[in-house]
Amino acid sequence: MGVKKLAILGSTGSIGKSTLEVVAAHRERFPVVSLAAARSVEELARQAALFQPQVLAVLDKEAADKLKTLLPPGLKAEVVYGPQGYLQAAAGCGADMVLSAMVGAAGLLPTYAAIKAGIDVALANKETLVAAGELVMAAARESGSAIVPVDSEHSAIYQSLMGNDPAGVRRLWLTASGGPFWSFTKEQLAGVTPEMALAHPTWSMGPKITIDSATLMNKGLEVIEAHWLFDRGYDDIKVVIHPQSVVHSLVEYVDGSFLAQLGLPDMKTPIAFALAHPQRLALDTPQLNLAQVARLSFEEPDLERFPALGLAFAAGREGGSAPAVMNAANEVAVGLFLRGSLTYGQITACVRAVLDEHQTHSLPSVAAVLEADRWARAQARAWAESHGGAA
Ligand SMILES: NC(=O)c1ccc[n+]([C@@H]2O[C@H](COP(=O)([O-])OP(=O)(O)OC[C@H]3O[C@@H](n4cnc5c(N)ncnc54)[C@H](OP(=O)(O)O)[C@@H]3O)[C@@H](O)[C@H]2O)c1
């Protein structure tokens, strides 16, 4: 395999750090040309000293000034900030591949810029496809940029599709751990706190996706992501609860075969696959012992206790601006829940209320996506304020 120059967006987050662990074990193959984060400048300075990128991008001037004081003397990295800075980190450093792992809609513009420039993308930032799937996939077709999923479920599907005729696919099956509250009653769910929701049973992840996993909105976002990545209708995408998180997802073929990818829940495996495929990188991760796992169980999702999944299917089917609006409202509601301003149940109630208010329209441009995103954020904050949450 040749050398692949990497830009890593969201390098200080859970996925970003796991990516740098993979890269550290394969330094000669993956030189890092840029790193981007928001405000975690101490961590970014540590990473810069280790990986010697050309460009470091942060959220604003204040973070950039602070970062400059922390960089080791002699490091030649250019420090940039704001939207232009992120665009430079993504598409202006000569990267062969962008690892897109900023959280939320913040990832959209730099990821889109990389795709427009024909740079391959290892995509963790599912919100980009949820909000702007049609535009993003059209841009990738036009520029020739390959989008390789990092999400473990989509990586599993991608791998289970390899070498097979897409015409033979009957359905895609996304597995979901069910999150920490899968066995909770409606009454118990009403008492869920941020601390309880942040303790995911099988995956260690950033706070936003951990809360999304607890409401099953994460699976809903993944359904929409799968629709765009694999060009399948929503009737052909199924979700099944699988608490052990060992079978990462499956493809069902018309002859009755199911192909799946299995592994321990460790994001380094799908990250390594996205960076190197079709080759495999040797990783020093714990190995799956099937006899020890002993039992793999599967059950239907309960849309009554976890309505976010049904909302996401409906928004995906509606299309146009509905998924972007749902995504933005959810991001606001999750932020307010984490700050103690909304209850667990109000996260999905807020998203539903914003979607109910929304007149779906088409999204012909990224500007239109950003406008729908802004509208939904304002609506979600207003809903929260009128329901006792300080927005
Ligand atoms: N974690 C997982 O296992 C996992 C699995 C599949 C998919 N994903 C997806 O990967 C993405 C990242 O998830 P994560 O769990 O790694 O999140 P995380 O731990 O919260 O990290 C988020 C990263 O994004 C940066 N960031 C936050 N706000 C930003 C902004 N406004 N502008 C630019 N950068 C910003 C953060 O920088 P600071 O540190 O400076 O705030 C950090 O580097 C999400 O889209 C998530 O859905 C995650």
The ligand as an SDF file (V2000), in Angstrom:
LIG
                    3D

 48 52  0  0  0  0  0  0  0  0999 V2000
  -17.4140    7.9010   19.1600 N   0  0  0  0  0  0  0  0  0  0  0  0
  -17.7950    6.8940   18.4060 C   0  0  0  0  0  0  0  0  0  0  0  0
  -17.5860    5.7290   18.7450 O   0  0  0  0  0  0  0  0  0  0  0  0
  -18.4810    7.1570   17.0860 C   0  0  0  0  0  0  0  0  0  0  0  0
  -18.9010    6.0690   16.3280 C   0  0  0  0  0  0  0  0  0  0  0  0
  -19.4790    6.3030   15.0870 C   0  0  0  0  0  0  0  0  0  0  0  0
  -19.6510    7.5940   14.6360 C   0  0  0  0  0  0  0  0  0  0  0  0
  -19.2640    8.6370   15.4130 N   0  0  0  0  0  0  0  0  0  0  0  0
  -19.4620    9.9910   14.9030 C   0  0  0  0  0  0  0  0  0  0  0  0
  -18.2080   10.6570   14.8590 O   0  0  0  0  0  0  0  0  0  0  0  0
  -18.3770   12.0390   15.1510 C   0  0  0  0  0  0  0  0  0  0  0  0
  -17.4880   12.3830   16.3260 C   0  0  0  0  0  0  0  0  0  0  0  0
  -17.9220   11.6560   17.4660 O   0  0  0  0  0  0  0  0  0  0  0  0
  -17.0410   11.5710   18.7960 P   0  0  0  0  0  0  0  0  0  0  0  0
  -17.7280   10.6020   19.6590 O   0  0  0  0  0  0  0  0  0  0  0  0
  -15.6100   11.3620   18.4360 O   0  0  0  0  0  0  0  0  0  0  0  0
  -17.2630   13.0600   19.3620 O   0  0  0  0  0  0  0  0  0  0  0  0
  -16.4220   13.8300   20.4760 P   0  0  0  0  0  0  0  0  0  0  0  0
  -15.6170   12.8860   21.2960 O   0  0  0  0  0  0  0  0  0  0  0  0
  -17.3670   14.7380   21.1710 O   0  0  0  0  0  0  0  0  0  0  0  0
  -15.3910   14.7010   19.6040 O   0  0  0  0  0  0  0  0  0  0  0  0
  -15.8440   15.7260   18.7640 C   0  0  0  0  0  0  0  0  0  0  0  0
  -14.7030   16.3600   18.0190 C   0  0  0  0  0  0  0  0  0  0  0  0
  -15.2440   17.4410   17.2440 O   0  0  0  0  0  0  0  0  0  0  0  0
  -14.6470   18.6880   17.6520 C   0  0  0  0  0  0  0  0  0  0  0  0
  -15.6660   19.7230   17.6350 N   0  0  0  0  0  0  0  0  0  0  0  0
  -16.7140   19.8940   18.4820 C   0  0  0  0  0  0  0  0  0  0  0  0
  -17.4500   20.9700   18.1220 N   0  0  0  0  0  0  0  0  0  0  0  0
  -16.8560   21.5070   17.0330 C   0  0  0  0  0  0  0  0  0  0  0  0
  -17.1160   22.6320   16.2170 C   0  0  0  0  0  0  0  0  0  0  0  0
  -18.1590   23.4500   16.4490 N   0  0  0  0  0  0  0  0  0  0  0  0
  -16.2980   22.8860   15.1900 N   0  0  0  0  0  0  0  0  0  0  0  0
  -15.2480   22.0660   14.9260 C   0  0  0  0  0  0  0  0  0  0  0  0
  -14.9250   20.9780   15.6840 N   0  0  0  0  0  0  0  0  0  0  0  0
  -15.7330   20.7060   16.7130 C   0  0  0  0  0  0  0  0  0  0  0  0
  -14.1430   18.4350   19.0630 C   0  0  0  0  0  0  0  0  0  0  0  0
  -13.1100   19.3650   19.3870 O   0  0  0  0  0  0  0  0  0  0  0  0
  -12.8590   19.7820   20.9370 P   0  0  0  0  0  0  0  0  0  0  0  0
  -12.2780   18.5640   21.6100 O   0  0  0  0  0  0  0  0  0  0  0  0
  -11.8860   20.8730   20.8290 O   0  0  0  0  0  0  0  0  0  0  0  0
  -14.2010   20.1620   21.4800 O   0  0  0  0  0  0  0  0  0  0  0  0
  -13.6460   16.9870   18.9310 C   0  0  0  0  0  0  0  0  0  0  0  0
  -12.3940   16.9680   18.3060 O   0  0  0  0  0  0  0  0  0  0  0  0
  -19.8720   12.2360   15.4020 C   0  0  0  0  0  0  0  0  0  0  0  0
  -20.4810   12.6560   14.2210 O   0  0  0  0  0  0  0  0  0  0  0  0
  -20.3640   10.8460   15.7710 C   0  0  0  0  0  0  0  0  0  0  0  0
  -21.7250   10.6580   15.4440 O   0  0  0  0  0  0  0  0  0  0  0  0
  -18.6790    8.4470   16.6160 C   0  0  0  0  0  0  0  0  0  0  0  0
  1  2  1  0
  2  3  2  0
  2  4  1  0
  4  5  1  0
  4 48  2  0
  5  6  2  0
  6  7  1  0
  7  8  2  0
  8  9  1  0
  8 48  1  0
  9 10  1  0
  9 46  1  0
 10 11  1  0
 11 12  1  0
 11 44  1  0
 12 13  1  0
 13 14  1  0
 14 15  2  0
 14 16  1  0
 14 17  1  0
 17 18  1  0
 18 19  2  0
 18 20  1  0
 18 21  1  0
 21 22  1  0
 22 23  1  0
 23 24  1  0
 23 42  1  0
 24 25  1  0
 25 26  1  0
 25 36  1  0
 26 27  1  0
 26 35  1  0
 27 28  2  0
 28 29  1  0
 29 30  1  0
 29 35  2  0
 30 31  1  0
 30 32  2  0
 32 33  1  0
 33 34  2  0
 34 35  1  0
 36 37  1  0
 36 42  1  0
 37 38  1  0
 38 39  2  0
 38 40  1  0
 38 41  1  0
 42 43  1  0
 44 45  1  0
 44 46  1  0
 46 47  1  0
M  CHG  2   8   1  16  -1
M  END
$$$$
